[in-house]
Amino acid sequence: MHPKPPASTADRRAPKPAWLRKRLPSGPAYESVRRLLGKAGLHTVCQSARCPNQFECFTRHTATFMILGDHCTRDCRFCAVSHGPPEPVDPDEPRRVAEAAAHLGLRYVVVTSVTRDDLPDGGADLFAAVIHALRQRIPGVRVEVLIPDFQGRRRALETVLAAGPVVLNHNLETVARLYPAARPQADYRRSLDLLARSRRAAPRILTKSGLMLGLGESEAEIRTALADLRAAGVQVLTLGQYLQPTAAHLPVARYLTPETFESWRREALAMGFAAVASGPFVRSSYRAEALCDDARSA
């Protein structure tokens, strides 16, 4: 557990600028997806991480499935996902994910998970099982996985890669200096090494990563992180605005304008990334299928 920020900091959350205000779509389409997921006993990162795009995505009948329960064994101070004692692994979860994806008519499916440091394989076997179940249920489906670092276990990464996702995503999340405050149980170099190993071991699988901006990083630190990602062979990049989920989480240091995000998008492309999504509301699975196609055609 980490102490809450001082009340003087937590209680002075700056109002969001105009470009971060959006109407929350609702209606029959949104409710039908919410009911489908609830009936199937499935979790989504959209709901658990309080993604600002949740209502928009549900209305478009899409979602990012979150497997291995909804309790994370880590306590990252930027993340709204619950942490605490994890749930037992559910061997029926792959089937239910595949059925829900088929019901939604998805041809491109994004699957992520909580971090399960309690499991010997970090949950890699279940990732592979979900990929296989999706392929069996939806012929021709493409699957993108957003994986944890598996504590650096090489065999776990190999298990996921062998299942053949089209994209292997692992988020760097922030710059190296901020890891102790934002990701105390993670390691900057370990994450980069995972991405580099994925690129070397399975060059046909796109590697992808993302950063949150607005946690207090400098421009020089962002450039260093982007250079490190390119050196690791990362091809697809997402850049989004950090939004403080609750007063108990790290405060926002600054809000970047849409123009600043566009500038970073152009700079990242100039550095050699094949596809980049950069904007205040961009998250890991934002435009996932389109980004995959952009990278393939680059």
Secondary structure, DSSP 8 states (H G I E B T S, - for coil): ------HHHHT------GGG------SHHHHHHHHHHHHHT-EEHHHHTT-TTHHHHHHTT--EEEES-S-BSS--TT--S-BSS-----TTHHHHHHHHHHHHT-SEEEEEE---TTSTTTTHHHHHHHHHHHHHHSTT-EEEEE---GGG-HHHHHHHHHT--SEEE---BS-GGGHHHH-TTS-HHHHHHHHHHHHHH-TTSEEEEEEEE-SS--HHHHHHHHHHHHHTT--EEEEEE----STTS--------HHHHHHHHHHHHHHT-SEEEEETT--TTTTHHHHHHHHHH-
